[in-house]
Amino acid sequence: MQVPIRLSLKELEEYKPGKLVKGSIKLSSNENPLGPSPKVLTEILDSIEDGELPLSVYPWERTEELLRERLAVYTGMGKENIVIGAGVDGVLDTLVKIFIADGDEAIIPVPTFSLYESLVKIAGGKPTYLTRESDFSISVRDLISAAGEKTRLIFIASPNNPTGNCISADAVREIAQSVPEAMVILDEAYVEFADSSLLKEVKDQDNVLVLRTFSKAFGLAGLRVGYAVVPQWLASMYKKVSMPFTVNSIALIAAMAALDDKEHLRRSVELVKHGRKYLTENLQLKVYPSQANFVLVDVAPANSYEVYEALLKDGLVVRDCASFRGAGNSLIRISVGTQQQNEQVVDAFKAF
Ligand SMILES: Cc1ncc(COP(=O)(O)O)c(C=O)c1O
């Protein structure tokens, strides 16, 4: 006999990551095609060799602090405003634990990153889905009217996954001021590829925070390092709720080395901006304007699964967006790759 589990978990679906098919080109998870800075590997090996990174010892608090100091410089915010976690995923896990109890609500404009809704459901909360407009922007008026007494979180990815568009600072301010008893979570996982950031809103509003990651522009998705810039009142609560040693010693060293290599970051961002433009101009389909390291393509009247399968046969793994709530079944998300990979994508679409 099975021991009863919490009722709220019964409907839960497993997170479906971008597929990895051996021998194929993976353009399904928005990773960095250049990989991390070569300095990351050198730094890790040197630190182990000279004893600075003893693997038998728990991560040092001082190393965490050093990373937060470097992030303070990188973001232009105070060290006391920065908290870290095992990727944005790990940071979100802690934040949802802080804000969502049984019956609390969270507003999620869809389509978007599916982890938001899973975490809210796991915590016993209730997601309120808000359908984005036809250009995937968010109606601020509709969002504010969707908020109720029990709304504690509002999730806004900017740039948004899978649509690639951003929200304006004015819209964020209006939302934050109209719903002061909810925390506005701005997920900037892709911000390095965008024209601007919303970090300033954390300085100006007590109920706004920004999430960032080393998984995308810094090429460290495998090491799981993320952070949040939060109002100071939230930082000490975050530390109480977060798992201890959530970012491992190798990841801490790697993140600092990645931050130091500004030239690698510049090259990675440049490659994406160039490739994004190339894909947008050459795919000969409706490509939504993107501020991220992927493009969203509407393949209607074809079906997204049919196109996904056809590309897979050509050795290209892209993301069929049918699994995103509210995305319909004609959208394909393609991570920007190297120029050669992007050309392969264009050729495959032409053949299709
Ligand atoms: C909007 C968004 N946030 C967060 C993540 C996950 O980031 P991390 O690898 O830091 O957990 C992703 C991953 O694709 C994403 O698209």
The ligand as a MOL file (V3000), in Angstrom:
LIG
                    3D

  0  0  0     0  0            999 V3000
M  V30 BEGIN CTAB
M  V30 COUNTS 16 16 0 0 0
M  V30 BEGIN ATOM
M  V30 1 C 13.4740 32.2410 -17.4060 0
M  V30 2 C 14.3800 31.2100 -16.8250 0
M  V30 3 N 14.7150 31.2860 -15.5400 0
M  V30 4 C 15.5270 30.3960 -14.9780 0
M  V30 5 C 16.0490 29.3450 -15.6980 0
M  V30 6 C 16.9160 28.3420 -15.0000 0
M  V30 7 O 18.1000 28.9520 -14.6340 0
M  V30 8 P 19.1910 28.1670 -13.7800 0
M  V30 9 O 19.9530 27.3020 -14.7210 0
M  V30 10 O 20.0140 29.2550 -13.1960 0
M  V30 11 O 18.4700 27.3700 -12.7480 0
M  V30 12 C 15.7370 29.2040 -17.0350 0
M  V30 13 C 16.2830 28.0780 -17.7910 0
M  V30 14 O 16.0790 27.8360 -18.9260 0
M  V30 15 C 14.8750 30.1620 -17.6090 0
M  V30 16 O 14.5230 30.0640 -18.8860 0
M  V30 END ATOM
M  V30 BEGIN BOND
M  V30 1 1 1 2
M  V30 2 1 2 3
M  V30 3 2 2 15
M  V30 4 2 3 4
M  V30 5 1 4 5
M  V30 6 1 5 6
M  V30 7 2 5 12
M  V30 8 1 6 7
M  V30 9 1 7 8
M  V30 10 2 8 9
M  V30 11 1 8 10
M  V30 12 1 8 11
M  V30 13 1 12 13
M  V30 14 1 12 15
M  V30 15 2 13 14
M  V30 16 1 15 16
M  V30 END BOND
M  V30 END CTAB
M  END
